[in-house]
Amino acid sequence: MRLSSLMLLGGAFSAPAVAGSVTITIPRLNVAEYHRPYVAVWIEPAAGGPARTIAIWYDVKKGGAEPGTKWLADLRAWWRKGGRSMKLPANGVSGATRAPGTHTIPLPADIKPGDYVLNVEAARETGGRELVRVPLTVPIKPARAAGSHELGAVTLSAR
């Protein structure tokens, strides 16, 4: 009896629930001047509606006359969908830029069942900008799309 109570408590304090995950590949580019890209990840209902930012990666520590937030407007699609009105840094959403490679982020478990579009946008200083859109159905069904330059594969996985 006591062991089962401890097991229940252990379950209550486990990691937060997630609906699934998004794996984003940032390709290594062979260019003269490379800067890590700013990346925004958000979902919006397939039929239209307000966007929900899942992650925003930018230079969170840069301050002074040119803070890291100055260049977030280069993520044009995200900026127009609500990024400009977002108070940053946002707890659990903001993060530092990522190096080339594969990065996985969790999708919140409180997303209501339905059809959405997952958007991943990247913009890089002295580089390009790219938006990858992936149809998203909750409960999560695996899906995949790929960028052509600034982003590599974007993969949706259930849990």
Disulfide bonds with the S-S distance in Angstrom:
none
